[in-house]
Amino acid sequence: MCVCVCACVRACVFISHYCYVFRALFDYDPTHDAGLPGRGLDFKFGHILNVVGDDDADWWHAVRVVPDDGGSGVVPSKRR
């Protein structure tokens, strides 16, 4: 079963109980977002993000998969 729960996604693939892969539907710049609980991860439309932590209802920890540049940080969840 695949459940997409982030406002920034259109397609996702269920990897495991705690790991989701999402495609960004818009650009996100964390420098314009107040209240980040850690280092924000910027992304552009079409980037693929691997969400590796969803303990916080408002923020998720993600790794950018495409482009594969090793970028990681906090991204907004659906509640944001």
C-alpha positions as CSV (number, residue, x, y, z in Angstrom):
1,M,0.0,0.0,0.0
2,C,1.3,3.5,-0.9
3,V,0.1,6.5,1.1
4,C,1.2,10.0,0.1
5,V,0.8,12.3,3.0
6,C,2.9,15.3,2.0
7,A,1.4,18.3,0.2
8,C,4.5,18.6,-2.0
9,V,4.1,15.3,-3.7
10,R,2.2,13.6,-6.5
11,A,3.7,10.2,-6.6
12,C,5.3,8.0,-3.9
13,V,6.6,4.5,-3.5
14,F,6.3,2.6,-0.3
15,I,9.8,1.4,0.7
16,S,9.3,0.3,4.3
17,H,7.3,1.3,7.3
18,Y,9.3,4.5,7.8
19,C,10.7,5.3,4.4
20,Y,8.9,7.0,1.6
21,V,10.0,8.4,-1.8
22,F,8.3,11.5,-3.0
23,R,8.4,13.7,-6.1
24,A,8.3,17.4,-5.4
25,L,5.4,19.3,-7.0
26,F,6.9,22.8,-6.3
27,D,10.1,24.5,-5.4
28,Y,10.9,24.9,-1.6
29,D,13.4,27.3,-0.1
30,P,13.9,26.8,3.6
31,T,15.4,30.3,4.1
32,H,11.8,31.7,3.7
33,D,10.3,29.4,6.3
34,A,10.2,30.4,9.9
35,G,10.4,27.8,12.8
36,L,12.6,25.1,11.2
37,P,13.6,22.6,13.8
38,G,16.9,21.9,12.0
39,R,18.8,22.5,8.8
40,G,16.2,22.8,6.0
41,L,16.6,20.9,2.7
42,D,15.8,23.0,-0.4
43,F,14.2,21.2,-3.4
44,K,12.9,22.0,-6.8
45,F,9.9,20.8,-8.8
46,G,10.6,17.2,-9.9
47,H,13.3,16.4,-7.4
48,I,13.0,13.0,-5.7
49,L,13.1,13.0,-1.9
50,N,13.5,10.0,0.4
51,V,11.8,10.7,3.7
52,V,13.8,8.9,6.3
53,G,12.3,10.3,9.5
54,D,8.7,11.3,10.2
55,D,8.7,11.6,14.0
56,D,7.5,15.2,13.9
57,A,4.0,15.9,12.5
58,D,5.1,19.2,11.0
59,W,8.6,18.4,9.7
60,W,10.2,15.4,8.1
61,H,13.9,14.5,7.7
62,A,14.6,13.8,4.0
63,V,17.5,13.0,1.7
64,R,17.5,14.3,-1.9
65,V,17.7,11.3,-4.2
66,V,17.5,13.0,-7.6
67,P,19.6,14.9,-8.2
68,D,22.0,12.7,-6.2
69,D,24.0,15.4,-4.5
70,G,23.9,14.1,-0.9
71,G,21.6,16.9,0.3
72,S,19.7,16.1,3.4
73,G,17.7,18.1,5.9
74,V,14.2,19.0,7.2
75,V,11.3,19.4,4.8
76,P,7.7,20.4,5.6
77,S,5.1,17.7,6.1
78,K,1.5,17.8,4.9
79,R,0.5,19.7,8.1
80,R,2.9,22.6,7.2
